[in-house]
Amino acid sequence: MASLDDLPLRADLVGRTPYGAPQLDVPVRLNVNENAFPIADVVADDVVAAVREAIAGVHRYPDREFTELREAFAGYLGHGLDASSIWAANGSNEVLQHVLQAFGGPGRTLLSFSPTYSMYPLLAQGVGSAYVAAPRAADHTLDAATVTAAIEEHDPDVVFLCAPNNPTGTAMGLDVVEAACDAARGMVLVDEAYAEFAHDRSQTALSLLGRHERLLVSRTMSKAFAYAGVRVGYLAADPAVIDALRLVRLPYHLSALTQAAALAALRHAPTMLARVDELRAQRDRIVAELGRMGFSPFPSDANFVLFGGVADPHAAFEGMLADGVLVRDVGIPGTLRVTAGTPEETDAFLASVARLAPSPRP
Ligand SMILES: *Cc1c(COP(=O)(O)O)cnc(C)c1O
């Protein structure tokens, strides 16, 4: 058997490590921001029926343009969008990859603002683009002046703004998006994977699409829609941007089964999203309880909480794992990240983390 070192691997991939959040079979899994609640039986039945119907036609390739699905996403998003402005792929990670294949690539630069989503550098690497991470403020917020200055300094071809930001949960004002669009000569993508969990859901970059033709807004069914295992992400942008993405996608990239399963779920959007408010409440509860315990949780508009005041994150991670609670060490010193779970999962997390608490606040 060969080792990786024996293979004629692309030089820029030598020594790289793949994405690898642990997938451990423990009772309370709060490490990858999944939706804690399985989809409702009534939706599951409809999805199965739709997939059953679709499978009768799988001797043919699926609709390459996934037109019905694009119409359904346009309807879900609102903001006057129609199918010509919608793209979708197998998870928003693939959507982001399409964007970088079309607008990044060798000799080009992706700019983002760290700490942010760990996949951005990997996606840039995969298409041969340079990745530049400009810093956020100490509290992880991002303002228009910082974004404008970084764009002027680095002259990126693509800018990724994650809002609410993973792994910090930080919200971002629409003035920041506008500033980025005004300053950048390249494409500006706002990754709204957690938009449905925001305190103020009206603050979406979708509202700016009509004004900026180089603005892209990506979303996913993995989080709020509780559909992580199906792999469906999507994006809204000017129809010309969608034409650019057609140049790089593999033919028939969305299987007939994926299209059917996504369409059926979207027909039940209110039911699929029924637990979002419960998760937002658990998220707010985690922030409040961690603060009471003496930790330093960062305000979160997502379905997870990053908290500081962890003396030894590695030891704390292992300690909670021993209690059957899986959280995430995202590599920010003195912090851990936890996903908001069901009330019972959140109870288990809070009981476990309380044992590691710095010191109760007076
Ligand atoms: C989870 C997540 C995604 C979505 O990934 P999928 O490929 O759609 O499952 C995208 N962006 C961020 C910031 C995320 O945290």
The ligand as a Tripos MOL2 file, in Angstrom:
@<TRIPOS>MOLECULE
LIG
   15    15     1     0     0
SMALL
NO_CHARGES

@<TRIPOS>ATOM
      1 C1        -22.8560   24.7040    7.9640 C.3       1 LIG1
      2 C2        -22.3520   25.8290    7.1350 C.ar      1 LIG1
      3 C3        -22.5570   25.8420    5.7560 C.ar      1 LIG1
      4 C4        -23.4230   24.8240    5.1080 C.3       1 LIG1
      5 O1        -22.8510   23.6940    4.7260 O.3       1 LIG1
      6 P1        -23.6750   22.6810    3.8200 P.3       1 LIG1
      7 O2        -22.6640   22.2860    2.8220 O.co2     1 LIG1
      8 O3        -24.8330   23.4020    3.2170 O.co2     1 LIG1
      9 O4        -24.1040   21.6070    4.7440 O.co2     1 LIG1
     10 C5        -22.1440   26.9300    5.0190 C.ar      1 LIG1
     11 N1        -21.5380   27.9620    5.6030 N.ar      1 LIG1
     12 C6        -21.3250   27.9890    6.9250 C.ar      1 LIG1
     13 C7        -20.7060   29.1780    7.5270 C.3       1 LIG1
     14 C8        -21.7130   26.9210    7.7260 C.ar      1 LIG1
     15 O5        -21.4870   26.9520    9.0370 O.3       1 LIG1
@<TRIPOS>BOND
     1     1     2 1
     2     2     3 ar
     3     2    14 ar
     4     3     4 1
     5     3    10 ar
     6     4     5 1
     7     5     6 1
     8     6     7 2
     9     6     8 1
    10     6     9 1
    11    10    11 ar
    12    11    12 ar
    13    12    13 1
    14    12    14 ar
    15    14    15 1
@<TRIPOS>SUBSTRUCTURE
     1 LIG1         1 GROUP 0 **** ****
